Amino acid sequence: MSYRDQVIARFGLRVVIPAVAVMIGALAIVIVSLSEMADQVNTIEDQMTTRSAEAALRVSLRNLSKTHKDYAVWDDAARNLYGGVNKVFLDENFASSTIEPMFFDTVMLVDEVGTLRYGVHRGEPLATLPSEVFGPQLLRLTRELIRDGKTYDYRSGFLSTRWGLVTFVVGTVVPFSPNFEPRAEHSRILILSRVFNSETATRLGDDFSIKDLRLADPAAKGSHGIDITDPDGAVIGALAWSPPSLGSEAHQRVSPTVFVMLALVGLTMAFLIAVALRGVREIERREAAARHAATHDALSGLPNRAALVAAIDGARGEQTGDHPPVAVVYLDLDGFKEVNDAFGHDTGDQLLIEVAKGFRERSGGYMLARIGGDEFAIVVRGPGAVKLACDLGWRLINFVSEPIEIDGRMITIGTSVGVAVMDSANASAEELLRQADVAMYQAKQNGPNRLFVYDAVIDTVRHERLEIADDLRKALSEDALDLVYQPVFNAGSRAIVGVEALLRWNRPRFGPLPPSVFVQIAEQSGLIDELGIWTIRRACRDGMAWPSIKVSVNVSPAQFRNPNFDGVVADILRSTGFPATRLELEVTESYFIANPEEARRAIDTIRAQGIAVSLDDFGTGYSSIGYLRSFSFDKLKLDRSLIMGLGQDERVQRLVKATIALAEALDLRVTAEGVETDDEAELLKAAGCAEFQGFFFAKPSAPDVISNLLQRQGRDPKAIARTA
């Protein structure tokens, strides 16, 4: 054999034959893999369909439960369904809804002793007892309800009735308003149900994209279906659907392309072998670097969110039997944004590196990850995971609360910590992180350096607050808020010298909502600037009708944090024509204590326009003489809590006199809030108080009432103090 043949033979043995073997093996693997993929896709499709069908059943019950609550937790329902039942009310609000049922086709009302007081099925009167229609299970569920006349309680599920399979909700009828009177001592029961038939199943199939979803015999549903059970767990029906086909369809479509690609790979393999051999090591190195970059944070070197989720998923997969529970500690740095703003992002990055290093040293070997700009998380496993997580959280809070030196600067920040524990192997990693994040924000709302453990109630409250924020946003866009004004009286002449604007909101479907509730929600949802602008503009517009008095408006600390707040106020004054010297902004001391430098700049820019700044609710917080001297206030408003008992307690009198004397020494006018008696007014006047405000003089009133009072004051100044 020639040398050339030997070379060809060696090439064939070392390259060609292995390449052919690889191609044959690859072809076999592709064929098997495509078949396996099709089977897996079909299986996954069936599993997803099962979940969708289960979700469809849950949604059916949830929708009926929401409808039941809308009808049962209702002042009008409590007013008309107790005592002598108002049949007209029931016919108009319940029976009419069953004729062409969108939400329910049957309604029953059972009184305190179990007597059927009202019953309708598809618009026709129904005299049969609920237990005869729905069976004994309904009676048992009814007995479990809390029936104290004020607590809403309900049960829901599926039952087999003479009309076939139905969804039902049985629950108590209670008033919505907490001060509703008269309130029954024993709740009446409202029952709503709706037939769950083939039409319902078809509609759910359309809504949830389930092919050929239908009602089926439980024994004949096969492997592509789920059982429908009653509250006792007995199977009373089933949903079934067509077998999955996406995998098979994908197999048919992909196979030709795959085989063509394999042919092309075979033709180019000879060329690629040489290149691949030289580049394999470089590829391996880059792959390792890419894997590390994909799962780690570039700044701190810590694992990132993707790695954290993977670790939680791995722990979740093992969370069965005696395996220890899994908890997440979620940390967010308090004051980090201020560090970036004050010292620059380079300093902020160095601070994050130092914090990450300190967290790593104190994390006790648990997995630590950086999952956001200034957010970190730790996965804790072991017996007593919640206690371990809480102990670790407080340890890290104590670490961060100590000053950290960065480039010669001592920087002080804090951290808010949320803790959540995985309560079952079914909870996802993202859900666990979300719960920990929610707990962290709850901790942040309570102040810096706090720790909070997740509770499901938080989500409920959070959802309610989001609904309030949405309604408030709509109210602002529709100009559906109101202002009332409480007069401020001169202590000597008892004449009206000013008014304080007070926000009022009659929330649709819920009634009046206190400002203490919706203003806080506005601050947290980013609506406070819009709400504050609306309030100041409306107050200035109304105040144009009262040229002889001042108009004061309460300002949220969040508005002061807006660097353009002074410009916004100036624009409002220009657009309304309201004089700056007649506008007074009232602020509370909490903002000045927390942000002294920002507060000082904000007050100076506001007062430079001629607007007065008043310190509101003095006496409810720190009431520090130091910051009274530091800030340029025009007025001090004494809170009601400071003057309570003024006419009976000499100590209170001395305290009030000392406070007013202090204000006079600082050239501050004093207004007393919440003056309720003439004795209090006289004592405050004798102590040097310049102005009064309270129900003894006048209640908050609509703008037209204020105009009438001012007109009467022009005719008879003394009459106002006596009758307002």
Buried (B, 14 or more C-beta within 10 A) or exposed (E): EEEEEEEEEEEEEEBBEEBEEBBEEBBEEBEEEBBEBBBEBBEEBBEBBBEBBEBBBEEBBEBBBEBBBEBBBBEEBBBBBBEEBBEEBBEEBBBEBBEEBEBBBBBBBBBBEEEBBBBBBBBEEBEEBBBEBBBEBBBEBBEEBBBBBBEBBBBBBBBBBEBEBBBBBBBBBBBBEEEBEEBBEEBBBBBBBBBBBEEBBBBBBEEBEBEEBBBBEBEEBEEBBBBBBBBEEEEBBBBBBEBBEBBBEBBEEBBEEBBEEBEEEBEEBEEEBEEEEEEEEEEEEEEEEEEEEEBBBEEBEBBBBEBBBEBBEEBBEEBEEEEBBBBBBBBBBBBBEBBBEEBEEEBBBBBBBBBBEBBBEBBEEBBBBBBBEBBBBBBBBBEEBBEBBBBBBEBBBEBBBEEBEBEEBEBEBBBBBBBBBBBEEEBEBEEBBBBBBBBBBBBBEEEBBBBBBBBEEBEEEEEEBEEBBEBBBEBBEEEBBBBBBBBBBBBEEBBBBBBBBBBBBEBEEEEEBEBEEBBBBBBBBEBBBBBBBBBBBBBBBBBEEBEEBBBBBBBBBBBBBBEEBBEBBBEBBEEBEBBBEBBBBBBBBEBBEEBBEBBBBBBEBBBEBEBBBBBBBBBBEEBEEEBBEBBBBBBBBBBBEBBBEBBEEEEBBEBBBEBBEBBBEBEBBBBBBBBBEEEBBEBBBEBBBBBBBBEBBBEBBBBEBBBEBBEBBEEEBEEBBEEB
